[in-house]
């Protein structure tokens, strides 16, 4: 059902916002957090779009701003720290940090594969299972990389990737 792939992800400077949330709180907080980090990115030269990040290449889509959401646990099991990031061209002082370069196993999801939202957990499980079955280990927090307007997407449109950094 899921086509797990591996890619190299370069070091990525970001602006971010972090909060500890449950799944219900995440659904409320995440859209606003994305808007706030997008605004913050403007003060750092603007948020990067897919055209600036070759590892997110999608030849048949227009370039769009990228957001990365890192999870330090599973919000369906209780409150966990979640960090929402907007990639920027370079780290520029307070409010910015750099996500280290890494290799990651990922799956690309369509809007239909995300509804209801509870279906996303199956993608995480599939990637985690693939990692173990292929002799890799998880090396950092799982993440979602958004590269289009999720709510404006058609059911068959790719909307984001679920990934785990690996070693």
C-alpha positions as CSV (number, residue, x, y, z in Angstrom):
1,X,0.0,0.0,0.0
2,X,2.9,2.4,0.7
3,X,6.0,2.8,-1.5
4,X,8.8,3.5,1.0
5,X,11.8,5.4,-0.5
6,X,15.1,6.7,0.9
7,X,16.6,10.1,0.2
8,X,19.4,12.3,1.4
9,X,18.2,15.6,3.0
10,X,20.7,18.5,3.3
11,X,21.2,20.6,6.4
12,X,18.2,22.9,6.6
13,X,18.1,26.3,8.4
14,X,14.6,26.9,9.7
15,X,12.4,29.2,11.8
16,X,10.2,27.3,14.1
17,X,7.5,27.2,16.8
18,X,7.2,24.4,19.4
19,X,4.4,23.3,21.6
20,X,3.5,20.3,23.6
21,X,0.1,19.0,22.4
22,X,-2.3,16.1,22.2
23,X,-3.8,15.0,18.9
24,X,-6.9,17.1,19.4
25,X,-4.8,20.1,20.3
26,X,-2.5,19.5,17.3
27,X,-5.4,19.8,14.8
28,X,-6.2,23.2,16.3
29,X,-2.7,24.5,16.7
30,X,-0.9,23.3,13.5
31,X,-2.5,25.5,10.9
32,X,-2.0,28.6,13.0
33,X,1.6,27.6,13.8
34,X,2.3,27.1,10.0
35,X,1.0,30.6,9.4
36,X,3.1,32.1,12.2
37,X,6.4,30.4,11.0
38,X,5.6,31.5,7.4
39,X,5.3,35.1,8.6
40,X,8.5,34.7,10.7
41,X,10.3,33.3,7.7
42,X,9.6,36.6,5.9
43,X,11.8,38.4,8.4
44,X,14.6,36.0,7.4
45,X,14.5,36.4,3.6
46,X,11.4,34.3,3.1
47,X,10.4,30.7,3.4
48,X,11.9,28.3,0.9
49,X,9.7,26.6,-1.7
50,X,9.9,23.2,-3.3
51,X,11.8,24.6,-6.2
52,X,14.7,25.5,-3.8
53,X,14.8,22.0,-2.3
54,X,15.6,19.4,-5.0
55,X,14.8,16.4,-2.7
56,X,11.2,17.5,-2.8
57,X,11.1,17.7,-6.6
58,X,7.6,17.1,-8.1
59,X,7.9,17.9,-11.8
60,X,4.2,18.2,-12.4
61,X,3.5,20.7,-9.6
62,X,4.0,24.4,-9.1
63,X,6.5,25.5,-6.5
64,X,5.0,26.0,-3.0
65,X,6.3,26.9,0.5
66,X,7.6,24.0,2.5
67,X,6.8,23.2,6.2
68,X,8.4,20.5,8.3
69,X,6.6,19.2,11.4
70,X,8.7,17.2,13.9
71,X,7.1,14.9,16.5
72,X,8.9,13.8,19.7
73,X,6.4,11.1,20.3
74,X,2.9,10.1,19.2
75,X,0.3,12.8,20.0
76,X,-2.5,10.2,19.9
77,X,-1.0,8.7,23.0
78,X,-0.9,11.9,25.0
79,X,0.8,15.3,25.0
80,X,4.1,15.4,23.1
81,X,6.5,18.2,21.9
82,X,5.8,19.1,18.3
83,X,7.9,21.6,16.3
84,X,6.6,23.3,13.2
85,X,9.3,24.7,10.9
86,X,9.6,26.8,7.8
87,X,12.9,26.3,5.9
88,X,14.9,29.5,5.1
89,X,18.0,30.1,3.1
90,X,20.4,30.5,6.0
91,X,20.4,30.6,9.8
92,X,20.0,34.2,10.9
93,X,20.2,34.7,14.6
94,X,17.5,34.4,17.2
95,X,14.5,32.3,16.4
96,X,16.4,30.2,13.8
97,X,18.2,26.8,14.0
98,X,19.5,24.2,11.6
99,X,18.1,20.7,11.2
100,X,21.1,18.5,10.5
101,X,21.7,16.8,7.2
102,X,20.4,13.2,7.3
103,X,19.2,10.2,5.3
104,X,15.5,9.4,5.7
105,X,13.0,6.7,4.8
106,X,9.7,8.2,3.6
107,X,6.3,7.7,2.0
108,X,4.4,10.4,0.0
109,X,0.8,10.7,0.9
110,X,-2.2,11.9,-1.1
111,X,-5.0,13.9,0.5
112,X,-7.3,10.8,0.3
113,X,-4.7,8.7,2.2
114,X,-5.0,11.3,5.1
115,X,-8.7,11.3,5.6
116,X,-9.8,10.7,8.2
117,X,-6.6,12.0,9.8
118,X,-6.4,8.8,11.9
119,X,-5.3,7.0,8.7
120,X,-1.9,8.8,8.8
121,X,-0.7,6.5,11.6
122,X,-0.7,3.6,9.2
123,X,1.9,5.4,7.0
124,X,4.1,5.9,10.1
125,X,3.8,2.2,10.9
126,X,4.7,1.2,7.4
127,X,7.8,3.3,7.3
128,X,8.9,2.2,10.7
129,X,8.4,-1.5,9.7
130,X,10.3,-1.0,6.5
131,X,13.2,0.6,8.4
132,X,13.5,-2.5,10.7
133,X,13.0,-5.0,7.9
134,X,15.8,-3.4,5.8
135,X,18.5,-3.3,8.5
136,X,18.2,0.4,9.4
137,X,17.7,2.2,12.7
138,X,15.7,5.4,13.4
139,X,18.1,8.2,14.2
140,X,15.9,11.2,15.0
141,X,12.3,12.2,15.5
142,X,9.8,11.4,12.8
143,X,8.4,14.2,10.7
144,X,5.9,15.3,8.1
145,X,7.1,17.5,5.2
146,X,4.3,19.6,3.7
147,X,4.7,20.9,0.1
148,X,1.3,22.1,-1.0
149,X,-1.9,23.6,0.3
150,X,-3.3,20.6,2.1
151,X,-6.9,21.9,2.3
152,X,-7.0,23.1,-1.3
153,X,-5.7,19.7,-2.6
154,X,-7.8,17.2,-4.5
155,X,-8.1,13.7,-3.1
156,X,-5.5,12.3,-5.6
157,X,-3.0,15.1,-5.0
158,X,0.3,14.5,-3.1
159,X,0.2,16.6,0.0
160,X,3.0,15.6,2.3
161,X,5.7,13.1,3.2
162,X,5.9,11.0,6.4
163,X,9.5,10.3,7.2
164,X,12.0,9.0,9.7
165,X,15.7,9.9,9.7
166,X,17.7,6.7,9.5
167,X,21.2,5.3,10.0
